[in-house]
Amino acid sequence: MPRNFLRISDIDKEDFEHLFRRSAELKAAKKAARTTPTLAGKSIALIFEKLSTRTRVSFEVAINDLGANALYLNPNDLQLGRGETVEDTAKVLSSYLDGVILRLFEQEKLEEFAKHSTIPVINALTDIGHPTQIVADLFTIKERGLDVGDMKLAFIGDGNNVANSFIGAAAILGFKLAIATPRGYEPDFSSLGVSGEGVEVTNDPDEAVSGADVIYTDVWVSMGQEEGTDKRMKMFKPYQVNAGLLAKASKDALVMHCLPAHRGEEITAEVADGPRSIIFDQAENKLHAGKAILEMFMKD
């Protein structure tokens, strides 16, 4: 059976260390215009139900840079969008391709596809997790000189898929994780397969950022949640990452956001574009970490 990357728990500490090291090597090669055709001759499809800028572009470029052929497939253009079963689609695509990258709403559909696939499957986001994002983010933090196993990361906002994957990563690497979210929007640990032991969950953003080396936020309204926008805007207003909140963290705390950012909502322009923001570094590193992930799961 192929090795899949469906949840952050599909990799271990040794895998993380390899991915960090290889991401750095591939980034250096890209900057030096050195080719890295380690997946030459392979064909890899991207099937995205959810809209994407960074994840789609970075993976398409990564596939091309590694010498493989990228095929972007809109689900509405496939028979999958006309009632064909996930099982049948997975079996057929497995006979044509060398790997599939899926960006879906339902984690269950991802796992169903992987169950019937004989080629590697990578999760490029579901409502439950965003593991490839977390690999790129942690690589970015390490690149800035922090020990990812001995830091405190404060996640401020919705207990969403990104927060879920950070919970899994903290369990593997051992860093301190504090999540501040309005009551009722906390992560659902029962859906993650981890206890959450050692993860601080609070409704107080000031408490979460105290002593934090990294402050991380994300949009308050994710794709598929638009009907609850007005309620969320009121509930999350006290959770904005602004200069006042940043001042309560460690003196040199870094600020991260997986983008797209809604300046004036979950983060102010002053902070997003300020000297402690590394949001565009982490966006760039999706390309280099994406290559390392593709190699790990799709290289013979």
LOBAVO-124587 format. One record per residue (C-alpha): residue in one letter; x negated, y, z negated. Coordinates in Angstrom, 3 decimals, padded with zeros to 6 digits, always signed. Last residue first. Example, Ala and Ser with C-alpha at 12.3 -4.5 7.8 and 13.67 -1.06 7.14 Angstrom:
// LOBAVO-124587
<atom residuo="S" px="-013.670" py="-001.060" pz="-007.140"/>
<atom residuo="A" px="-012.300" py="-004.500" pz="-007.800"/>
***
This chain:
// LOBAVO-124587
<atom residuo="D" px="-010.292" py="+005.673" pz="+005.598"/>
<atom residuo="K" px="-009.567" py="+009.328" pz="+004.836"/>
<atom residuo="M" px="-005.917" py="+010.103" pz="+004.137"/>
<atom residuo="F" px="-005.571" py="+010.491" pz="+000.370"/>
<atom residuo="M" px="-008.878" py="+011.958" pz="-000.719"/>
<atom residuo="E" px="-009.581" py="+013.701" pz="+002.591"/>
<atom residuo="L" px="-006.182" py="+015.388" pz="+002.631"/>
<atom residuo="I" px="-006.642" py="+016.505" pz="-000.974"/>
<atom residuo="A" px="-010.065" py="+018.012" pz="-000.228"/>
<atom residuo="K" px="-008.638" py="+019.802" pz="+002.809"/>
<atom residuo="G" px="-005.761" py="+021.180" pz="+000.771"/>
<atom residuo="A" px="-008.221" py="+022.414" pz="-001.847"/>
<atom residuo="H" px="-009.927" py="+024.470" pz="+000.859"/>
<atom residuo="L" px="-006.742" py="+025.872" pz="+002.364"/>
<atom residuo="K" px="-004.915" py="+026.414" pz="-000.930"/>
<atom residuo="N" px="-008.046" py="+028.289" pz="-001.965"/>
<atom residuo="E" px="-006.996" py="+031.315" pz="+000.045"/>
<atom residuo="A" px="-003.801" py="+031.697" pz="-002.011"/>
<atom residuo="Q" px="-005.755" py="+031.237" pz="-005.251"/>
<atom residuo="D" px="-008.126" py="+034.005" pz="-004.248"/>
<atom residuo="F" px="-005.158" py="+036.162" pz="-003.255"/>
<atom residuo="I" px="-003.599" py="+035.865" pz="-006.699"/>
<atom residuo="I" px="-006.817" py="+036.598" pz="-008.554"/>
<atom residuo="S" px="-005.508" py="+039.577" pz="-010.542"/>
<atom residuo="R" px="-007.806" py="+041.002" pz="-013.187"/>
<atom residuo="P" px="-008.752" py="+044.080" pz="-011.166"/>
<atom residuo="G" px="-005.154" py="+045.099" pz="-010.428"/>
<atom residuo="D" px="-002.952" py="+044.375" pz="-007.413"/>
<atom residuo="A" px="-000.545" py="+042.062" pz="-009.215"/>
<atom residuo="V" px="-000.959" py="+044.024" pz="-012.473"/>
<atom residuo="E" px="-000.104" py="+047.483" pz="-011.169"/>
<atom residuo="A" px="+002.419" py="+046.036" pz="-008.706"/>
<atom residuo="T" px="+004.385" py="+044.720" pz="-011.667"/>
<atom residuo="I" px="+005.174" py="+041.038" pz="-012.068"/>
<atom residuo="E" px="+008.369" py="+038.983" pz="-012.425"/>
<atom residuo="E" px="+010.507" py="+041.791" pz="-010.970"/>
<atom residuo="G" px="+008.773" py="+045.019" pz="-009.943"/>
<atom residuo="R" px="+006.645" py="+043.247" pz="-007.385"/>
<atom residuo="H" px="+008.450" py="+040.216" pz="-006.029"/>
<atom residuo="A" px="+005.545" py="+037.879" pz="-005.421"/>
<atom residuo="P" px="+005.523" py="+035.152" pz="-002.768"/>
<atom residuo="L" px="+003.314" py="+033.834" pz="-004.223"/>
<atom residuo="C" px="+001.531" py="+031.322" pz="-006.514"/>
<atom residuo="H" px="+000.899" py="+034.038" pz="-009.104"/>
<atom residuo="M" px="-002.220" py="+034.362" pz="-011.243"/>
<atom residuo="V" px="-003.615" py="+036.907" pz="-013.709"/>
<atom residuo="L" px="-007.020" py="+036.437" pz="-015.337"/>
<atom residuo="A" px="-007.653" py="+037.260" pz="-018.981"/>
<atom residuo="D" px="-010.792" py="+039.289" pz="-019.672"/>
<atom residuo="K" px="-009.790" py="+040.730" pz="-023.054"/>
<atom residuo="S" px="-007.702" py="+037.728" pz="-024.089"/>
<atom residuo="A" px="-003.941" py="+038.298" pz="-023.932"/>
<atom residuo="K" px="-001.879" py="+041.041" pz="-025.602"/>
<atom residuo="A" px="-003.008" py="+043.727" pz="-023.135"/>
<atom residuo="L" px="-001.568" py="+041.647" pz="-020.275"/>
<atom residuo="L" px="+001.900" py="+041.936" pz="-021.817"/>
<atom residuo="G" px="+001.745" py="+045.731" pz="-021.866"/>
<atom residuo="A" px="+000.221" py="+045.927" pz="-018.401"/>
<atom residuo="N" px="+003.050" py="+043.904" pz="-016.905"/>
<atom residuo="V" px="+004.047" py="+040.268" pz="-016.501"/>
<atom residuo="Q" px="+007.844" py="+040.456" pz="-016.712"/>
<atom residuo="Y" px="+009.409" py="+038.098" pz="-019.232"/>
<atom residuo="P" px="+011.776" py="+040.629" pz="-020.834"/>
<atom residuo="K" px="+013.679" py="+040.848" pz="-017.492"/>
<atom residuo="F" px="+014.178" py="+037.091" pz="-017.286"/>
<atom residuo="M" px="+017.739" py="+036.833" pz="-018.613"/>
<atom residuo="K" px="+019.079" py="+039.836" pz="-016.710"/>
<atom residuo="M" px="+017.550" py="+038.840" pz="-013.370"/>
<atom residuo="R" px="+018.581" py="+035.231" pz="-013.943"/>
<atom residuo="K" px="+022.237" py="+036.127" pz="-014.366"/>
<atom residuo="D" px="+022.263" py="+038.185" pz="-011.168"/>
<atom residuo="T" px="+020.439" py="+035.501" pz="-009.148"/>
<atom residuo="G" px="+022.547" py="+032.495" pz="-010.122"/>
<atom residuo="E" px="+023.812" py="+031.739" pz="-006.617"/>
<atom residuo="E" px="+020.257" py="+032.035" pz="-005.259"/>
<atom residuo="Q" px="+018.986" py="+028.893" pz="-006.990"/>
<atom residuo="G" px="+018.232" py="+026.836" pz="-003.857"/>
<atom residuo="M" px="+014.851" py="+028.445" pz="-003.275"/>
<atom residuo="S" px="+013.479" py="+029.728" pz="-006.568"/>
<atom residuo="V" px="+014.805" py="+032.738" pz="-008.455"/>
<atom residuo="W" px="+012.533" py="+034.102" pz="-011.177"/>
<atom residuo="V" px="+009.468" py="+034.088" pz="-008.958"/>
<atom residuo="D" px="+006.243" py="+032.799" pz="-010.482"/>
<atom residuo="T" px="+003.912" py="+033.711" pz="-013.322"/>
<atom residuo="Y" px="+000.495" py="+032.770" pz="-014.651"/>
<atom residuo="I" px="-001.555" py="+034.409" pz="-017.384"/>
<atom residuo="V" px="-005.053" py="+032.956" pz="-017.783"/>
<atom residuo="D" px="-007.496" py="+033.123" pz="-020.697"/>
<atom residuo="A" px="-004.661" py="+033.268" pz="-023.215"/>
<atom residuo="G" px="-005.425" py="+034.286" pz="-026.813"/>
<atom residuo="S" px="-001.863" py="+035.517" pz="-027.389"/>
<atom residuo="V" px="-000.087" py="+035.100" pz="-024.036"/>
<atom residuo="A" px="+002.552" py="+032.682" pz="-025.351"/>
<atom residuo="E" px="+003.373" py="+034.654" pz="-028.489"/>
<atom residuo="D" px="+003.960" py="+037.842" pz="-026.530"/>
<atom residuo="P" px="+006.154" py="+035.912" pz="-024.064"/>
<atom residuo="D" px="+008.522" py="+034.787" pz="-026.873"/>
<atom residuo="N" px="+011.041" py="+032.087" pz="-025.899"/>
<atom residuo="T" px="+008.494" py="+029.407" pz="-026.695"/>
<atom residuo="V" px="+007.169" py="+026.116" pz="-025.384"/>
<atom residuo="E" px="+003.689" py="+025.148" pz="-026.593"/>
<atom residuo="V" px="+002.351" py="+022.035" pz="-024.864"/>
<atom residuo="G" px="+000.458" py="+019.774" pz="-027.261"/>
<atom residuo="E" px="+002.706" py="+016.793" pz="-026.652"/>
<atom residuo="G" px="+004.642" py="+017.316" pz="-023.443"/>
<atom residuo="S" px="+005.744" py="+013.714" pz="-023.594"/>
<atom residuo="V" px="+005.071" py="+012.942" pz="-019.947"/>
<atom residuo="G" px="+007.252" py="+011.208" pz="-017.328"/>
<atom residuo="L" px="+008.345" py="+014.521" pz="-015.887"/>
<atom residuo="S" px="+012.143" py="+014.264" pz="-015.838"/>
<atom residuo="S" px="+012.487" py="+013.875" pz="-019.617"/>
<atom residuo="F" px="+010.252" py="+016.909" pz="-020.123"/>
<atom residuo="D" px="+012.882" py="+019.263" pz="-018.750"/>
<atom residuo="P" px="+011.033" py="+022.588" pz="-018.659"/>
<atom residuo="E" px="+012.682" py="+025.455" pz="-020.571"/>
<atom residuo="Y" px="+015.323" py="+027.576" pz="-018.835"/>
<atom residuo="G" px="+018.023" py="+027.339" pz="-021.503"/>
<atom residuo="R" px="+016.450" py="+029.903" pz="-023.797"/>
<atom residuo="P" px="+014.373" py="+032.285" pz="-021.735"/>
<atom residuo="T" px="+010.853" py="+031.163" pz="-020.819"/>
<atom residuo="A" px="+007.404" py="+031.288" pz="-022.348"/>
<atom residuo="I" px="+005.172" py="+028.305" pz="-021.580"/>
<atom residuo="A" px="+001.902" py="+027.815" pz="-023.450"/>
<atom residuo="L" px="-000.705" py="+025.387" pz="-022.144"/>
<atom residuo="K" px="-003.961" py="+024.506" pz="-023.861"/>
<atom residuo="F" px="-006.355" py="+022.544" pz="-021.654"/>
<atom residuo="G" px="-006.683" py="+018.772" pz="-022.013"/>
<atom residuo="L" px="-007.480" py="+017.751" pz="-018.444"/>
<atom residuo="I" px="-004.886" py="+015.024" pz="-017.905"/>
<atom residuo="A" px="-002.062" py="+016.178" pz="-020.190"/>
<atom residuo="A" px="-002.710" py="+019.768" pz="-019.137"/>
<atom residuo="A" px="-002.343" py="+018.720" pz="-015.493"/>
<atom residuo="G" px="+001.070" py="+017.173" pz="-016.150"/>
<atom residuo="I" px="+002.322" py="+020.288" pz="-017.924"/>
<atom residuo="F" px="+000.877" py="+022.404" pz="-015.104"/>
<atom residuo="S" px="+002.942" py="+020.325" pz="-012.679"/>
<atom residuo="N" px="+006.121" py="+021.107" pz="-014.584"/>
<atom residuo="A" px="+005.316" py="+024.825" pz="-014.731"/>
<atom residuo="V" px="+004.962" py="+024.820" pz="-010.941"/>
<atom residuo="N" px="+008.264" py="+022.952" pz="-010.552"/>
<atom residuo="N" px="+010.156" py="+025.387" pz="-012.772"/>
<atom residuo="G" px="+010.283" py="+026.409" pz="-016.426"/>
<atom residuo="D" px="+011.087" py="+029.951" pz="-015.288"/>
<atom residuo="G" px="+008.980" py="+032.833" pz="-016.533"/>
<atom residuo="I" px="+005.557" py="+033.157" pz="-018.150"/>
<atom residuo="F" px="+002.956" py="+030.399" pz="-017.952"/>
<atom residuo="A" px="+000.145" py="+030.999" pz="-020.440"/>
<atom residuo="L" px="-003.100" py="+029.133" pz="-019.776"/>
<atom residuo="K" px="-005.513" py="+028.524" pz="-022.635"/>
<atom residuo="M" px="-008.967" py="+027.236" pz="-021.843"/>
<atom residuo="D" px="-011.181" py="+024.265" pz="-022.596"/>
<atom residuo="G" px="-010.606" py="+021.633" pz="-019.925"/>
<atom residuo="V" px="-010.506" py="+024.174" pz="-017.110"/>
<atom residuo="D" px="-013.870" py="+025.559" pz="-018.232"/>
<atom residuo="L" px="-013.793" py="+029.096" pz="-016.839"/>
<atom residuo="G" px="-016.392" py="+030.358" pz="-014.397"/>
<atom residuo="R" px="-014.196" py="+032.044" pz="-011.793"/>
<atom residuo="E" px="-014.532" py="+029.010" pz="-009.508"/>
<atom residuo="K" px="-013.025" py="+026.923" pz="-012.301"/>
<atom residuo="I" px="-009.929" py="+029.143" pz="-012.253"/>
<atom residuo="T" px="-009.689" py="+028.874" pz="-008.469"/>
<atom residuo="F" px="-010.065" py="+025.086" pz="-008.626"/>
<atom residuo="L" px="-007.264" py="+025.058" pz="-011.199"/>
<atom residuo="D" px="-005.037" py="+026.993" pz="-008.816"/>
<atom residuo="A" px="-005.832" py="+024.820" pz="-005.789"/>
<atom residuo="V" px="-005.102" py="+021.610" pz="-007.717"/>
<atom residuo="I" px="-001.951" py="+023.198" pz="-009.162"/>
<atom residuo="Q" px="-000.597" py="+024.093" pz="-005.725"/>
<atom residuo="T" px="-001.128" py="+020.525" pz="-004.479"/>
<atom residuo="P" px="+000.944" py="+019.208" pz="-007.380"/>
<atom residuo="H" px="+004.110" py="+021.257" pz="-006.842"/>
<atom residuo="G" px="+006.726" py="+019.498" pz="-008.935"/>
<atom residuo="I" px="+010.365" py="+018.825" pz="-009.791"/>
<atom residuo="D" px="+012.282" py="+020.900" pz="-007.222"/>
<atom residuo="T" px="+009.926" py="+019.522" pz="-004.597"/>
<atom residuo="L" px="+006.669" py="+020.848" pz="-003.228"/>
<atom residuo="A" px="+003.918" py="+019.816" pz="-000.750"/>
<atom residuo="N" px="+004.119" py="+016.229" pz="-001.980"/>
<atom residuo="I" px="+001.682" py="+014.068" pz="-000.021"/>
<atom residuo="V" px="+002.568" py="+010.707" pz="+001.547"/>
<atom residuo="P" px="-000.020" py="+008.163" pz="+002.685"/>
<atom residuo="I" px="+001.018" py="+005.632" pz="+005.367"/>
<atom residuo="T" px="+003.048" py="+002.428" pz="+004.965"/>
<atom residuo="S" px="+006.170" py="+004.370" pz="+004.072"/>
<atom residuo="H" px="+009.255" py="+002.725" pz="+002.573"/>
<atom residuo="K" px="+008.660" py="+003.687" pz="-001.059"/>
<atom residuo="A" px="+007.099" py="+006.991" pz="+000.005"/>
<atom residuo="F" px="+010.349" py="+008.100" pz="+001.654"/>
<atom residuo="E" px="+012.360" py="+007.117" pz="-001.415"/>
<atom residuo="E" px="+009.900" py="+008.988" pz="-003.630"/>
<atom residuo="L" px="+010.294" py="+012.150" pz="-001.582"/>
<atom residuo="K" px="+014.078" py="+011.764" pz="-001.537"/>
<atom residuo="E" px="+014.103" py="+011.392" pz="-005.335"/>
<atom residuo="Q" px="+011.980" py="+014.518" pz="-005.747"/>
<atom residuo="E" px="+014.825" py="+016.442" pz="-004.134"/>
<atom residuo="F" px="+014.348" py="+019.839" pz="-002.493"/>
<atom residuo="L" px="+011.699" py="+018.871" pz="+000.004"/>
<atom residuo="R" px="+008.229" py="+019.737" pz="+001.247"/>
<atom residuo="L" px="+006.712" py="+016.549" pz="+002.709"/>
<atom residuo="I" px="+003.214" py="+015.919" pz="+004.058"/>
<atom residuo="V" px="+002.977" py="+012.719" pz="+006.097"/>
<atom residuo="G" px="+000.009" py="+010.515" pz="+007.010"/>
<atom residuo="D" px="-001.598" py="+008.435" pz="+009.751"/>
<atom residuo="L" px="+001.306" py="+008.662" pz="+012.187"/>
<atom residuo="Y" px="+003.241" py="+006.666" pz="+014.763"/>
<atom residuo="S" px="+004.216" py="+003.401" pz="+013.019"/>
<atom residuo="S" px="+004.669" py="+005.134" pz="+009.676"/>
<atom residuo="L" px="+007.051" py="+007.557" pz="+011.376"/>
<atom residuo="V" px="+009.381" py="+004.657" pz="+012.149"/>
<atom residuo="K" px="+009.359" py="+003.165" pz="+008.655"/>
<atom residuo="A" px="+009.796" py="+006.507" pz="+006.926"/>
<atom residuo="T" px="+012.686" py="+007.511" pz="+009.196"/>
<atom residuo="D" px="+014.446" py="+004.179" pz="+008.607"/>
<atom residuo="E" px="+014.124" py="+004.473" pz="+004.823"/>
<atom residuo="V" px="+015.194" py="+008.135" pz="+004.737"/>
<atom residuo="T" px="+018.397" py="+007.051" pz="+006.450"/>
<atom residuo="E" px="+019.517" py="+008.604" pz="+009.703"/>
<atom residuo="G" px="+022.387" py="+011.025" pz="+009.046"/>
<atom residuo="R" px="+021.937" py="+013.778" pz="+011.589"/>
<atom residuo="G" px="+019.141" py="+015.699" pz="+009.816"/>
<atom residuo="L" px="+017.054" py="+012.532" pz="+009.576"/>
<atom residuo="Q" px="+017.556" py="+012.272" pz="+013.339"/>
<atom residuo="L" px="+014.976" py="+015.040" pz="+013.469"/>
<atom residuo="D" px="+015.298" py="+018.654" pz="+014.618"/>
<atom residuo="N" px="+017.078" py="+019.696" pz="+011.432"/>
<atom residuo="P" px="+014.216" py="+018.152" pz="+009.438"/>
<atom residuo="N" px="+011.798" py="+020.614" pz="+011.099"/>
<atom residuo="L" px="+008.693" py="+018.710" pz="+012.115"/>
<atom residuo="Y" px="+005.259" py="+020.355" pz="+012.189"/>
<atom residuo="L" px="+002.741" py="+018.025" pz="+013.856"/>
<atom residuo="A" px="-000.938" py="+018.451" pz="+012.967"/>
<atom residuo="N" px="-003.684" py="+016.570" pz="+014.852"/>
<atom residuo="A" px="-006.864" py="+015.751" pz="+012.956"/>
<atom residuo="G" px="-010.351" py="+017.247" pz="+013.222"/>
<atom residuo="L" px="-010.701" py="+018.288" pz="+009.587"/>
<atom residuo="D" px="-010.290" py="+021.939" pz="+010.604"/>
<atom residuo="N" px="-007.006" py="+021.047" pz="+012.340"/>
<atom residuo="I" px="-005.594" py="+019.365" pz="+009.241"/>
<atom residuo="A" px="-006.719" py="+022.233" pz="+007.026"/>
<atom residuo="V" px="-005.217" py="+024.803" pz="+009.409"/>
<atom residuo="E" px="-001.855" py="+023.029" pz="+009.295"/>
<atom residuo="F" px="-002.127" py="+022.581" pz="+005.518"/>
<atom residuo="S" px="-002.960" py="+026.245" pz="+004.898"/>
<atom residuo="V" px="-000.218" py="+027.466" pz="+007.238"/>
<atom residuo="R" px="+002.522" py="+025.317" pz="+005.707"/>
<atom residuo="T" px="+001.595" py="+025.851" pz="+002.068"/>
<atom residuo="R" px="+000.961" py="+029.560" pz="+002.466"/>
<atom residuo="T" px="+004.118" py="+030.532" pz="+004.371"/>
<atom residuo="S" px="+006.891" py="+028.119" pz="+003.471"/>
<atom residuo="L" px="+010.605" py="+027.575" pz="+003.868"/>
<atom residuo="K" px="+012.040" py="+024.448" pz="+002.297"/>
<atom residuo="E" px="+013.091" py="+021.330" pz="+004.230"/>
<atom residuo="F" px="+009.509" py="+020.873" pz="+005.454"/>
<atom residuo="I" px="+008.254" py="+017.780" pz="+007.287"/>
<atom residuo="L" px="+004.517" py="+018.108" pz="+008.008"/>
<atom residuo="A" px="+003.063" py="+015.343" pz="+010.158"/>
<atom residuo="I" px="-000.493" py="+014.029" pz="+010.259"/>
<atom residuo="S" px="-002.203" py="+012.523" pz="+013.296"/>
<atom residuo="K" px="-005.701" py="+011.081" pz="+012.915"/>
<atom residuo="G" px="-008.468" py="+011.104" pz="+015.517"/>
<atom residuo="A" px="-010.946" py="+013.077" pz="+013.456"/>
<atom residuo="L" px="-010.218" py="+013.069" pz="+009.721"/>
<atom residuo="T" px="-013.736" py="+013.976" pz="+008.547"/>
<atom residuo="P" px="-014.193" py="+016.634" pz="+011.231"/>
<atom residuo="T" px="-016.031" py="+019.112" pz="+008.970"/>
<atom residuo="T" px="-017.318" py="+021.885" pz="+011.237"/>
<atom residuo="R" px="-019.760" py="+024.453" pz="+009.888"/>
<atom residuo="A" px="-018.646" py="+028.082" pz="+010.281"/>
<atom residuo="A" px="-020.702" py="+029.105" pz="+007.216"/>
<atom residuo="K" px="-017.606" py="+030.320" pz="+005.376"/>
<atom residuo="K" px="-015.791" py="+027.100" pz="+006.319"/>
<atom residuo="A" px="-018.697" py="+024.957" pz="+005.097"/>
<atom residuo="A" px="-018.802" py="+026.819" pz="+001.785"/>
<atom residuo="K" px="-015.059" py="+026.255" pz="+001.328"/>
<atom residuo="L" px="-015.467" py="+022.568" pz="+002.171"/>
<atom residuo="E" px="-018.179" py="+022.177" pz="-000.449"/>
<atom residuo="A" px="-016.203" py="+024.062" pz="-003.102"/>
<atom residuo="S" px="-013.091" py="+021.999" pz="-002.381"/>
<atom residuo="R" px="-015.238" py="+018.837" pz="-002.623"/>
<atom residuo="R" px="-016.428" py="+019.681" pz="-006.120"/>
<atom residuo="F" px="-012.996" py="+020.659" pz="-007.389"/>
<atom residuo="L" px="-011.395" py="+017.601" pz="-005.764"/>
<atom residuo="H" px="-014.020" py="+015.269" pz="-007.234"/>
<atom residuo="E" px="-013.535" py="+016.704" pz="-010.723"/>
<atom residuo="F" px="-009.772" py="+016.396" pz="-010.397"/>
<atom residuo="D" px="-010.112" py="+012.776" pz="-009.251"/>
<atom residuo="E" px="-012.277" py="+012.004" pz="-012.286"/>
<atom residuo="K" px="-009.649" py="+013.556" pz="-014.559"/>
<atom residuo="D" px="-006.855" py="+011.472" pz="-013.054"/>
<atom residuo="I" px="-004.615" py="+011.754" pz="-010.000"/>
<atom residuo="D" px="-001.074" py="+010.433" pz="-009.470"/>
<atom residuo="S" px="-000.057" py="+012.335" pz="-012.625"/>
<atom residuo="I" px="+000.163" py="+015.514" pz="-010.521"/>
<atom residuo="R" px="+003.157" py="+013.962" pz="-008.806"/>
<atom residuo="L" px="+003.781" py="+012.579" pz="-005.314"/>
<atom residuo="F" px="+000.208" py="+012.135" pz="-004.109"/>
<atom residuo="N" px="+000.310" py="+008.740" pz="-002.392"/>
<atom residuo="R" px="-002.170" py="+005.876" pz="-002.097"/>
<atom residuo="P" px="-001.211" py="+003.544" pz="+000.707"/>
<atom residuo="M" px="+000.000" py="+000.000" pz="+000.000"/>
***
